[in-house]
Amino acid sequence: MLSTFVDFLKSKEIRKKILFTLVILFIYRLGSAIPAPGINDTVITLSANSLLSMMSLLGGGSIEQMSIFSLGVGPYITASIIVQLLSMDIIPALSEMAKSGKKGRQQMDRITRYVGVVLAAVQGYFIVQLLSNQYGIVENPSFVSFLYIALIFTAGTMFLLWLADEITTKGIGNGVSMIIFAGIVADMPNNFQLVYQTFTGEDSSLGIPGFVIYCLMFIIIIILVVLMQMAERRIPIQQSTSQRLNKTKGDLNHLPLKINSASVIPVIFASALIQAPQIIASWVNPNAYNFLSNLFDFTKPLFLVFYALLIILFTFFYTNLTVDPNKMADDLNKQGQYIPGVRPGSETKDYVSKVLNRITCLGAILLTLIALLPYVISNLTGLNQRAALGGTGIIIVVGVAMDSIKGLKGQLTKKQYKGFVGK
């Protein structure tokens, strides 16, 4: 790992990208410390199982600080879910865009951003009104004041999306994921301090041993996430006799299929989808919002089952979006390759689909178990701790970190290859 980091630093291009990404993330964290105008100094403490706590985590925002970046990139994530669901033969125009290649994806992204602006304004107004009623955070509470602060939150979200685009274009990794990554990592010290105080408090009988067990659980989840991200099913493929040429007879390559092709996206999508009905209900009827808040409570087993089903559903949904067995079969046929014992064409497609569905099922179960483990342990021990969100946060942090390192290795390999060809 150390040698890989040294190789990254040796490359001038990669050094620039790392430095550029760090500067952008510094700007993001700096903005997260700037309070929105019209907000007083009232201290806000969000419940571990509340909607706002989940929104703050997944959006990479700072709702407790009521900063200009309070919403983070959460509205954009929710908008992308809505647009992608509507593009599945629900709205024909969006379906055509999804099938139109790069140009279609650019049009869909533009529509997603427009929807994200509307959602940001709605969520911003909802959050300000709700917290103003609970904590009295607004100096002069009124419709105009709430709308003014909501518009600032919306502008902050759109500025973050611009920063995310800059990271994607000139930095390392996916910009939106890096923003969420930075928000979670920055909040981890506070979470550990809160957990330590919870375990060592007068009302707790677990003490230091309980905190040590919690830390071990944290490490175990990280190891499980790393193993899950690296695990893959390798389907043997073989060159046809005419293509093999100088290769040894029977020489085999492999077609790698990741057990978790969707990475952390299902957890983000499932959590974001849970927010939607509560936000809508808060505008329609306050009693309906209270009902949904009690219903969508991570301390209730029924809701944990619902959350697990959403993660599994989105795992299959996103895997089918990103992995196309039909394209794989066509590529193998064009390259003169085949799977031993399987005929090229439709049989190869069916075989790859069958294997992909099986390993995706395993990956979805593992992803769900890791996401639910902290909540289950928190419910069993009776500890209402904010770091119960650690399972979701760890999955996102580890997944983004591994994807970023993988991307850097790919760029390093590409640069070395170009240098070799040039020589």
VENCOR-V370093 format. One record per residue. N is the residue number from 1. RES is the residue in one small letter. NEAR is the number of other ideal C-beta (glycine too) atoms within 8 Angstrom. Layout:
n=N res=RES near=NEAR
n=N res=RES near=NEAR
This chain:
n=1 res=m near=4
n=2 res=l near=5
n=3 res=s near=6
n=4 res=t near=9
n=5 res=f near=8
n=6 res=v near=8
n=7 res=d near=9
n=8 res=f near=12
n=9 res=l near=8
n=10 res=k near=5
n=11 res=s near=11
n=12 res=k near=5
n=13 res=e near=8
n=14 res=i near=14
n=15 res=r near=10
n=16 res=k near=8
n=17 res=k near=13
n=18 res=i near=11
n=19 res=l near=8
n=20 res=f near=12
n=21 res=t near=13
n=22 res=l near=8
n=23 res=v near=8
n=24 res=i near=12
n=25 res=l near=11
n=26 res=f near=8
n=27 res=i near=9
n=28 res=y near=15
n=29 res=r near=10
n=30 res=l near=8
n=31 res=g near=12
n=32 res=s near=13
n=33 res=a near=8
n=34 res=i near=8
n=35 res=p near=8
n=36 res=a near=12
n=37 res=p near=7
n=38 res=g near=9
n=39 res=i near=10
n=40 res=n near=7
n=41 res=d near=3
n=42 res=t near=7
n=43 res=v near=4
n=44 res=i near=10
n=45 res=t near=5
n=46 res=l near=11
n=47 res=s near=8
n=48 res=a near=13
n=49 res=n near=9
n=50 res=s near=9
n=51 res=l near=11
n=52 res=l near=11
n=53 res=s near=13
n=54 res=m near=12
n=55 res=m near=16
n=56 res=s near=15
n=57 res=l near=13
n=58 res=l near=15
n=59 res=g near=14
n=60 res=g near=15
n=61 res=g near=14
n=62 res=s near=13
n=63 res=i near=14
n=64 res=e near=8
n=65 res=q near=9
n=66 res=m near=12
n=67 res=s near=14
n=68 res=i near=11
n=69 res=f near=15
n=70 res=s near=16
n=71 res=l near=18
n=72 res=g near=17
n=73 res=v near=15
n=74 res=g near=16
n=75 res=p near=15
n=76 res=y near=13
n=77 res=i near=14
n=78 res=t near=14
n=79 res=a near=13
n=80 res=s near=10
n=81 res=i near=11
n=82 res=i near=9
n=83 res=v near=13
n=84 res=q near=9
n=85 res=l near=8
n=86 res=l near=9
n=87 res=s near=13
n=88 res=m near=7
n=89 res=d near=5
n=90 res=i near=8
n=91 res=i near=7
n=92 res=p near=6
n=93 res=a near=6
n=94 res=l near=13
n=95 res=s near=12
n=96 res=e near=9
n=97 res=m near=12
n=98 res=a near=10
n=99 res=k near=7
n=100 res=s near=9
n=101 res=g near=6
n=102 res=k near=5
n=103 res=k near=7
n=104 res=g near=12
n=105 res=r near=11
n=106 res=q near=8
n=107 res=q near=10
n=108 res=m near=13
n=109 res=d near=8
n=110 res=r near=8
n=111 res=i near=10
n=112 res=t near=12
n=113 res=r near=12
n=114 res=y near=8
n=115 res=v near=11
n=116 res=g near=16
n=117 res=v near=12
n=118 res=v near=8
n=119 res=l near=11
n=120 res=a near=14
n=121 res=a near=11
n=122 res=v near=10
n=123 res=q near=14
n=124 res=g near=16
n=125 res=y near=11
n=126 res=f near=11
n=127 res=i near=15
n=128 res=v near=15
n=129 res=q near=10
n=130 res=l near=10
n=131 res=l near=13
n=132 res=s near=12
n=133 res=n near=5
n=134 res=q near=6
n=135 res=y near=7
n=136 res=g near=8
n=137 res=i near=11
n=138 res=v near=13
n=139 res=e near=7
n=140 res=n near=6
n=141 res=p near=8
n=142 res=s near=6
n=143 res=f near=5
n=144 res=v near=6
n=145 res=s near=13
n=146 res=f near=14
n=147 res=l near=9
n=148 res=y near=10
n=149 res=i near=15
n=150 res=a near=13
n=151 res=l near=10
n=152 res=i near=12
n=153 res=f near=17
n=154 res=t near=14
n=155 res=a near=9
n=156 res=g near=14
n=157 res=t near=18
n=158 res=m near=12
n=159 res=f near=10
n=160 res=l near=14
n=161 res=l near=13
n=162 res=w near=8
n=163 res=l near=13
n=164 res=a near=14
n=165 res=d near=9
n=166 res=e near=12
n=167 res=i near=17
n=168 res=t near=10
n=169 res=t near=7
n=170 res=k near=6
n=171 res=g near=14
n=172 res=i near=11
n=173 res=g near=13
n=174 res=n near=10
n=175 res=g near=14
n=176 res=v near=12
n=177 res=s near=12
n=178 res=m near=17
n=179 res=i near=17
n=180 res=i near=16
n=181 res=f near=13
n=182 res=a near=12
n=183 res=g near=17
n=184 res=i near=13
n=185 res=v near=8
n=186 res=a near=8
n=187 res=d near=9
n=188 res=m near=9
n=189 res=p near=6
n=190 res=n near=7
n=191 res=n near=12
n=192 res=f near=9
n=193 res=q near=8
n=194 res=l near=11
n=195 res=v near=13
n=196 res=y near=9
n=197 res=q near=8
n=198 res=t near=10
n=199 res=f near=14
n=200 res=t near=9
n=201 res=g near=7
n=202 res=e near=3
n=203 res=d near=3
n=204 res=s near=11
n=205 res=s near=3
n=206 res=l near=9
n=207 res=g near=9
n=208 res=i near=7
n=209 res=p near=7
n=210 res=g near=11
n=211 res=f near=13
n=212 res=v near=8
n=213 res=i near=9
n=214 res=y near=11
n=215 res=c near=8
n=216 res=l near=8
n=217 res=m near=11
n=218 res=f near=10
n=219 res=i near=8
n=220 res=i near=8
n=221 res=i near=14
n=222 res=i near=10
n=223 res=i near=8
n=224 res=l near=10
n=225 res=v near=13
n=226 res=v near=10
n=227 res=l near=8
n=228 res=m near=13
n=229 res=q near=12
n=230 res=m near=7
n=231 res=a near=9
n=232 res=e near=8
n=233 res=r near=8
n=234 res=r near=8
n=235 res=i near=11
n=236 res=p near=10
n=237 res=i near=13
n=238 res=q near=12
n=239 res=q near=11
n=240 res=s near=9
n=241 res=t near=5
n=242 res=s near=5
n=243 res=q near=9
n=244 res=r near=10
n=245 res=l near=4
n=246 res=n near=3
n=247 res=k near=7
n=248 res=t near=4
n=249 res=k near=5
n=250 res=g near=5
n=251 res=d near=9
n=252 res=l near=8
n=253 res=n near=9
n=254 res=h near=8
n=255 res=l near=12
n=256 res=p near=8
n=257 res=l near=14
n=258 res=k near=10
n=259 res=i near=13
n=260 res=n near=12
n=261 res=s near=13
n=262 res=a near=13
n=263 res=s near=8
n=264 res=v near=11
n=265 res=i near=9
n=266 res=p near=17
n=267 res=v near=13
n=268 res=i near=12
n=269 res=f near=13
n=270 res=a near=13
n=271 res=s near=12
n=272 res=a near=13
n=273 res=l near=10
n=274 res=i near=13
n=275 res=q near=13
n=276 res=a near=9
n=277 res=p near=9
n=278 res=q near=13
n=279 res=i near=12
n=280 res=i near=8
n=281 res=a near=12
n=282 res=s near=11
n=283 res=w near=7
n=284 res=v near=6
n=285 res=n near=6
n=286 res=p near=6
n=287 res=n near=6
n=288 res=a near=9
n=289 res=y near=11
n=290 res=n near=8
n=291 res=f near=9
n=292 res=l near=11
n=293 res=s near=11
n=294 res=n near=7
n=295 res=l near=8
n=296 res=f near=10
n=297 res=d near=9
n=298 res=f near=12
n=299 res=t near=8
n=300 res=k near=8
n=301 res=p near=6
n=302 res=l near=6
n=303 res=f near=11
n=304 res=l near=12
n=305 res=v near=8
n=306 res=f near=8
n=307 res=y near=13
n=308 res=a near=11
n=309 res=l near=8
n=310 res=l near=13
n=311 res=i near=15
n=312 res=i near=12
n=313 res=l near=10
n=314 res=f near=13
n=315 res=t near=15
n=316 res=f near=11
n=317 res=f near=9
n=318 res=y near=13
n=319 res=t near=12
n=320 res=n near=7
n=321 res=l near=6
n=322 res=t near=7
n=323 res=v near=9
n=324 res=d near=5
n=325 res=p near=11
n=326 res=n near=7
n=327 res=k near=7
n=328 res=m near=13
n=329 res=a near=14
n=330 res=d near=8
n=331 res=d near=8
n=332 res=l near=14
n=333 res=n near=12
n=334 res=k near=6
n=335 res=q near=7
n=336 res=g near=8
n=337 res=q near=11
n=338 res=y near=12
n=339 res=i near=12
n=340 res=p near=8
n=341 res=g near=3
n=342 res=v near=9
n=343 res=r near=6
n=344 res=p near=9
n=345 res=g near=8
n=346 res=s near=6
n=347 res=e near=9
n=348 res=t near=16
n=349 res=k near=12
n=350 res=d near=9
n=351 res=y near=10
n=352 res=v near=14
n=353 res=s near=9
n=354 res=k near=8
n=355 res=v near=11
n=356 res=l near=13
n=357 res=n near=9
n=358 res=r near=8
n=359 res=i near=12
n=360 res=t near=13
n=361 res=c near=8
n=362 res=l near=9
n=363 res=g near=16
n=364 res=a near=13
n=365 res=i near=9
n=366 res=l near=12
n=367 res=l near=16
n=368 res=t near=11
n=369 res=l near=8
n=370 res=i near=14
n=371 res=a near=13
n=372 res=l near=12
n=373 res=l near=11
n=374 res=p near=13
n=375 res=y near=12
n=376 res=v near=9
n=377 res=i near=9
n=378 res=s near=14
n=379 res=n near=10
n=380 res=l near=6
n=381 res=t near=8
n=382 res=g near=5
n=383 res=l near=8
n=384 res=n near=9
n=385 res=q near=10
n=386 res=r near=11
n=387 res=a near=12
n=388 res=a near=13
n=389 res=l near=13
n=390 res=g near=11
n=391 res=g near=14
n=392 res=t near=12
n=393 res=g near=11
n=394 res=i near=13
n=395 res=i near=14
n=396 res=i near=16
n=397 res=v near=11
n=398 res=v near=12
n=399 res=g near=12
n=400 res=v near=15
n=401 res=a near=9
n=402 res=m near=11
n=403 res=d near=12
n=404 res=s near=11
n=405 res=i near=9
n=406 res=k near=8
n=407 res=g near=10
n=408 res=l near=12
n=409 res=k near=9
n=410 res=g near=8
n=411 res=q near=12
n=412 res=l near=12
n=413 res=t near=8
n=414 res=k near=8
n=415 res=k near=11
n=416 res=q near=8
n=417 res=y near=8
n=418 res=k near=8
n=419 res=g near=8
n=420 res=f near=7
n=421 res=v near=6
n=422 res=g near=5
n=423 res=k near=4
